[in-house]
Amino acid sequence: MGRTFLALCAVAGVGLVAGCAMLPKFAAASIEVPMALATATGPGAPIGTIRISESPKGAVLKLDLRGLPPGDRGFHLHEGASCDPAPNAQGAIAPAMAARGHLDPAQTGKHEGPDGAGHLGDLPLIRVDADGRATQTLIAPRLTTLAAFRDRALVIHGGGDNYSDAPAPLGGGGPRIACGVVK
């Protein structure tokens, strides 16, 4: 629809200037985030995209990912806008640690899941099928605007996520295996 509308704007010229001026706002109604494997040397092979859009029920995240290990994967919005490796809590260089911690502007220090009162960056689990694909649509009810995602990183963890702080680290979420910066 966007291309057709743009073509009409070009052909109609001045007649649709006001309507055509709305196109950039319409086109900005979602953000597409390229995702890549997280490695100790930096972002690795691309694994697909996540499209984020707004809805009355919260942010909608439409996944089109491949090449992930099958099973449930922890998924979070992190504070930093980088997928580069950096030192972990033990001082060892680890994948995507430059993304810093989960988004937690209220400084709750708690990992309670997308519906809880803890980290704002707690997102729903990603379910990866036996072929390594994740194509579901998730809702993040506490994140209501695209602006909340900008200049941050989406991180997929190697383990499942029980939305608690035990077992450490992060309720079993484990190492960072994929990452994408939201621009």
C-alpha positions in Angstrom: 0.0 0.0 0.0 2.8 2.5 0.8 4.3 2.2 -2.7 1.0 2.6 -4.4 0.3 5.7 -2.3 3.7 7.1 -3.1 3.1 6.5 -6.8 -0.2 8.3 -6.6 1.5 11.2 -4.9 4.1 11.5 -7.7 1.5 11.4 -10.5 -1.1 13.6 -8.8 1.5 16.3 -7.9 0.1 19.2 -6.0 -3.5 17.8 -5.8 -2.5 15.3 -3.0 0.2 17.2 -1.3 -1.5 17.2 2.1 -2.3 13.4 1.9 1.2 12.7 0.7 2.7 14.6 3.6 1.2 11.9 5.8 3.2 9.1 4.2 6.3 9.5 6.4 4.2 9.3 9.5 2.4 6.2 8.2 5.7 4.6 7.1 7.1 5.1 10.6 4.4 3.1 12.3 6.8 0.2 12.8 10.5 -0.5 13.2 12.3 -3.4 11.6 15.2 -4.7 13.7 17.8 -6.9 12.0 18.9 -9.7 14.3 22.3 -11.5 14.3 24.0 -14.2 16.3 25.9 -12.8 19.2 29.6 -13.9 19.2 32.7 -13.2 21.3 34.0 -11.1 18.4 30.9 -9.1 17.7 27.7 -9.5 15.7 27.7 -12.7 13.7 25.6 -14.2 10.9 22.2 -12.6 10.3 19.2 -14.6 11.6 16.3 -12.5 10.4 14.2 -9.6 11.7 11.8 -8.5 14.3 9.2 -5.9 13.4 8.0 -3.8 16.2 4.7 -1.8 16.0 2.3 -0.1 18.5 -1.1 -1.4 19.5 -3.6 -0.6 22.2 -2.5 -3.7 24.1 1.2 -2.9 24.0 4.1 -3.2 21.6 3.7 -5.9 19.0 6.8 -7.9 18.0 6.5 -10.0 14.9 9.4 -12.4 14.7 10.9 -13.8 11.5 14.0 -15.6 12.8 15.9 -18.7 11.8 19.1 -20.5 12.8 18.4 -20.5 16.6 18.6 -23.6 18.8 15.1 -25.2 19.3 13.2 -24.6 22.5 12.2 -21.7 24.7 14.5 -18.7 24.7 14.6 -15.8 27.1 14.0 -12.4 25.3 14.6 -8.9 26.6 15.0 -5.3 25.8 18.4 -4.2 27.1 19.5 -0.7 28.0 22.4 -0.3 25.6 22.3 0.2 21.9 25.2 -2.2 21.1 25.6 -5.9 20.4 29.3 -5.8 20.8 31.1 -8.1 23.2 32.2 -6.7 26.5 33.3 -8.0 30.0 30.7 -9.9 32.0 30.4 -9.8 35.8 33.3 -12.2 36.1 35.5 -10.0 33.8 35.5 -12.4 30.8 34.6 -11.0 27.4 31.2 -12.3 26.5 28.8 -11.9 23.5 26.5 -8.8 23.4 27.5 -7.6 26.9 27.7 -4.0 25.6 23.9 -4.1 25.5 24.2 -3.8 29.3 21.3 -5.0 31.5 17.6 -5.3 31.0 15.8 -2.0 30.6 14.8 -1.1 34.2 14.1 2.6 34.4 12.3 2.3 37.8 15.3 0.4 39.1 13.3 -2.4 40.5 16.2 -4.9 40.3 13.6 -7.6 39.7 13.0 -10.0 36.9 9.2 -10.6 36.8 8.2 -11.1 33.2 6.3 -9.0 30.7 3.2 -8.7 33.0 5.1 -8.2 36.2 6.3 -5.1 38.0 10.0 -5.8 37.5 12.2 -4.9 34.6 10.4 -3.0 31.9 12.5 -4.8 29.4 11.2 -8.3 30.3 9.6 -9.6 27.0 7.6 -12.8 26.4 9.4 -16.1 25.7 10.4 -16.9 22.2 9.5 -20.5 21.1 11.9 -21.8 18.5 10.6 -24.8 16.5 12.6 -28.0 15.7 13.9 -26.3 12.4 15.4 -23.4 14.3 12.6 -20.9 13.3 10.7 -18.4 15.4 7.8 -16.8 13.6 5.3 -15.9 16.3 3.9 -12.5 17.2 4.4 -11.4 20.8 2.8 -8.6 22.8 4.8 -6.5 25.3 2.0 -5.0 27.4 4.1 -2.6 29.4 6.0 -1.1 26.5 3.5 1.1 24.6 5.5 3.2 22.2 8.2 2.7 19.6 10.2 5.4 21.3 10.6 3.0 24.3 12.6 0.6 22.0 14.8 3.1 20.2 18.5 3.2 20.9 18.4 -0.1 22.8 19.1 -3.7 22.0 16.8 -6.7 21.7 18.6 -9.8 23.1 17.8 -13.5 22.8 19.2 -15.7 25.5 20.4 -19.3 25.2 18.1 -20.7 27.9 14.4 -20.5 28.8 13.2 -17.9 31.1 11.2 -18.5 34.3 10.7 -14.8 34.9 12.4 -14.9 38.3 15.9 -14.0 39.6 16.6 -17.7 40.5 18.4 -19.7 39.4 21.1 -17.1 38.6 21.7 -15.6 36.2 18.3 -14.1 35.2 16.1 -17.1 36.0 17.9 -19.5 33.7 18.0 -17.1 30.7 21.7 -17.8 30.3 24.2 -16.5 27.7 23.3 -14.0 25.0 23.0 -15.8 21.7 21.4 -13.2 19.4 21.1 -9.5 19.4 19.8 -6.5 17.3 20.0 -2.8 17.9 16.8 -0.8 17.6 17.4 2.4 15.6 
